[in-house]
Amino acid sequence: MAEQLDKLRLDAEQGRQYATSMGSLEPVFQRLEKSFHDQIAASGFDEQDLREECYRMLKTMGLMKELFTQIISQGQMSANEIEHTAQIATGKIKEFH
C-alpha cells in the first residue's frame, strides 16, 4: 500500500512539473514568434516564399503551443486528482457522498 501511495505522489509531482514547464516554454515561443514576424517585416516584395514559410511556421507554432497547453493542463488536473485520491486513501481527508 505504501509503495502505491509513493507512486501516486511521484506521478502527482511529475504532473506539477509538467504544468510549470509551460512557463519555461513561453519565452521560447515568444522569441520565435518575434523572429518570424521580424523576418516577414524585413522581407522584400519579391520574397513571397520567405513570407509564406514564416507564416506557416507561425501557424505551426500556434498549434504546438495550443497542444502543449492542453496536454499540460490535463496533466495538472490528473495530478490534482491523484493527490486527492492519495489523501482519501491515507485518511488525511474524508470523502463525502
Backbone hydrogen bonds, N-H to C=O, Kabsch-Sander energy under -0.5 kcal/mol:
donor,donor_aa,acceptor,acceptor_aa,energy
5,L,1,M,-2.2
6,D,2,A,-2.4
7,K,3,E,-2.2
8,L,4,Q,-2.4
9,R,5,L,-2.6
10,L,6,D,-2.4
11,D,7,K,-2.7
12,A,8,L,-2.4
13,E,9,R,-2.4
14,Q,10,L,-2.3
15,G,11,D,-2.1
16,R,12,A,-1.9
17,Q,13,E,-2.2
18,Y,14,Q,-2.4
19,A,15,G,-1.8
20,T,16,R,-1.8
21,S,17,Q,-1.3
22,M,18,Y,-0.8
22,M,19,A,-0.6
23,G,20,T,-0.7
24,S,20,T,-0.8
25,L,21,S,-1.7
26,E,22,M,-1.9
28,V,24,S,-0.5
29,F,25,L,-2.4
30,Q,26,E,-2.4
31,R,27,P,-2.4
32,L,28,V,-2.4
33,E,29,F,-2.8
34,K,30,Q,-2.4
35,S,31,R,-2.4
36,F,32,L,-2.6
37,H,33,E,-2.5
38,D,34,K,-2.8
39,Q,35,S,-2.3
40,I,36,F,-2.2
41,A,37,H,-2.6
42,A,38,D,-2.2
43,S,39,Q,-0.9
43,S,40,I,-0.7
47,E,44,G,-1.8
51,R,47,E,-2.0
52,E,48,Q,-2.6
53,E,49,D,-2.4
54,C,50,L,-2.5
55,Y,51,R,-2.4
56,R,52,E,-2.6
57,M,53,E,-2.4
58,L,54,C,-2.5
59,K,55,Y,-2.3
60,T,56,R,-2.6
61,M,57,M,-2.7
62,G,58,L,-2.1
63,L,59,K,-2.0
64,M,60,T,-2.5
65,K,61,M,-2.9
66,E,62,G,-2.2
67,L,63,L,-2.5
68,F,64,M,-3.0
69,T,65,K,-2.5
70,Q,66,E,-2.2
71,I,67,L,-2.7
72,I,68,F,-2.8
73,S,69,T,-2.3
74,Q,70,Q,-2.4
75,G,71,I,-2.4
76,Q,72,I,-2.4
77,M,73,S,-2.2
78,S,74,Q,-2.4
79,A,75,G,-2.5
80,N,76,Q,-2.3
81,E,77,M,-2.1
82,I,78,S,-2.6
83,E,79,A,-2.5
84,H,80,N,-2.3
85,T,81,E,-2.5
86,A,82,I,-2.4
87,Q,83,E,-2.2
88,I,84,H,-2.0
89,A,85,T,-2.6
90,T,86,A,-1.9
91,G,87,Q,-0.5
91,G,88,I,-0.9
92,K,87,Q,-1.7
93,I,87,Q,-1.3
96,F,94,K,-0.5
